[in-house]
């Protein structure tokens, strides 16, 4: 009969997430994680097959933390703008996790529709909010989301990489200007849908 695990998968993942939050994924080693747990590395591998298995669990936990940031935006008006504010706040407060989720180098460049699938619960929720609050079609809402998200993502990268420091007022103004411009294009029918994420069939 196999020995009972000393720590649960959730307990190990939570501690591993804090290590990554402090020092990035490179800080996550079995030795350092074992030390943080007050143990050897051995208990880690009673619940995880290997370090890659653990890293995947940490990525999922990081996305859940990001989603928790994003979901707060629903309580604000306008909600979609607040989603952007929350994303940038996450980049400021959790730069290593932002880098893990959104700045990890891919071996091959991908289309935005592939990236869209990696954005967690935020993306479809944003699109529903845009449709609800601004009366756009689902296709136009997706197109607007894509344009504004790319702009917001750029600000988030600058913050997470410590390249620029923006105040909340500056971020508010930057997002407001971009959203207003994109909304005017959407209402005039001139917002290009050529690069927008395709709307899946219901």
N, C-alpha and C positions, 0 to 999 in steps of 0.2 A: 504493500500500500504506500503510495507516494506521500512524502511529508507534507503537512499542512503549511501553506504559505505563511510566512511571517508577516507580510504586508499584502493588502489587497491591490488589485490592478489600479483602482482609483486613487489609493493613497500614494503609490509610486508615481503615477502620472502627475498628480498634483505637485509633488515635490520636484519632479523633473521639469514641470512647466515653470516653476519659480527659478530654477537654475537657468533655463533658457531665457526667461524674462530679464534676468540680470546680466547674462553674458553671451547670449546668442546660442545657436545650436552647437557651436564648437565647444561650448562650456559643458555640454552634456556628455559626460563619460561615466562608465560604470563605476569607476573608482570614486569620483567626486559625488555621484549620486548615492552610492553606498555610505559614504562619510556623512552626507547630509541626512540620511535616514538613520544614522547612528548604528550602522551595520557594515558588513562586508558587501561585496557586489553579488554574492551568491543568491540572496533572496530575490533579486531582481529577475533572475532567469528561471525562477520557479513559476512566474506568471507571464513573462514575455519570452518569445522564442529567441530573440536576438535584439541587438541595439536598433536595427532598422524598424522592427516591430514596435519598439518603444518610441522611436522618433515619430512614427505615424500616429501613435496615440497622443503625443504631445502636440502635433499639428492639429489634430481634431479638437483637443482641449483649447488650443489657442484660438481656433475658429469659434468655438463656443463662447469664449471670453469676448471676442470681437462682436459676435451676435448680440451679446448682452448689452454692449455699448450701443449698438445700432438700434435695438428695440426701444430704447428710451425715447427715441425721436418721435415715435407715434403720439406721444403725449403733448407735443408742441404744435404750434401753428405759425408758419407753414411747416408741415412735417417733413417734406422732401428736403428742404434746405437744412433742416436740423440733422438729417441723416448725414449730410456732408460735414456738418460741424462735428458730429460724433466721430466720424471716420478720422478727421484730422486730430481730434482730441485723443483718440486711440494712438495715433502716430506719435503724438507728443508724450503721452503717459506710458506707452508700451512700445518704444521704438524697436526693440529687438523682436517682439512678436509681430509687429507690423512688417518688419523686414522679412521675417520667416514666411508670413502669409502672402505678401504681395511683392517682395523684392528678391525672391530667390531666383537665380539665373536658370533659365530653361535651355536645354541643349538645342532645341529648335524653336524658332519664333512661331507663335501661334496666332490665329485669328482671334478677334475679340469674342466671337461666339464661343470659343473654347475657354477663354478666360472667364466669361460670364458664368459658366457652370461651376467655377471655383470660388465664387463670391459669397457662398453661403446663403443664409436666409434673407440677407439684406436686399439683394437685387430684386427678386420677385415682389417683396414687400414694398420696395420703393416704387415699382411700376404700378402696383395697385393704388398706392397713395396718389401718384400723379394722375391716374385716370379718375380717381374719386374727386380730387380737389380742383382739377383743371379741365375736366371734360374732354380729354384727348382719347383717341382710339388707342388700342393696345399697341399697335405698330408705332404710332407717333410717340407714345409714352416710352417705349423701349428705345427709340431713336434718341429722344431727349435725354433719357437716362444715360445712354452710352456717351454722348457728348459731354454732359456735365460730370459724369463719373471720371472720365479721363482727365478733365481739368482738376477735379478734386483730388484724384490720385496723385497728380503732379505736386500739388501743395503738400500732401501727406508725405511724399518721398522727401521733399526738401526738409520737412520737419523731422522725420525719422532719421535722416542722415545728418542732422544737425548742420545743414547747409544754410538754412534761413530760420529766423525766429519771427513768427507772426503773432501779433496780439489777437485776442478774440474779435476785437472790432475790425481789424484788418481782414481776418478770415471771413467774417460776416459780409464785408463789403465786396471782397473778391468773388465769393460764391453768389452773392446777389446780382452782381453785374453780369456774370456768365449766364446765370439762370434766366435773367430778364431777356438777354439777347437771344438765347435759344428758344424761349417761349414765343417771342415775336416771330421768329422764323417758323416755328411750328404752327402758329395761328394763321400765318400768311401762306402756308402750304409750301414753303421754300426750305424746310428742314430736310436735308438729304437723307433718304432712307437706304441709299446704296450700301452703306457700311453698317447699317443697324443690324442688331441680332435678330435673326428670323423669328417670327412668332410661331411657336409650335402648335400643332393641331390639338384642339381640346379632346 
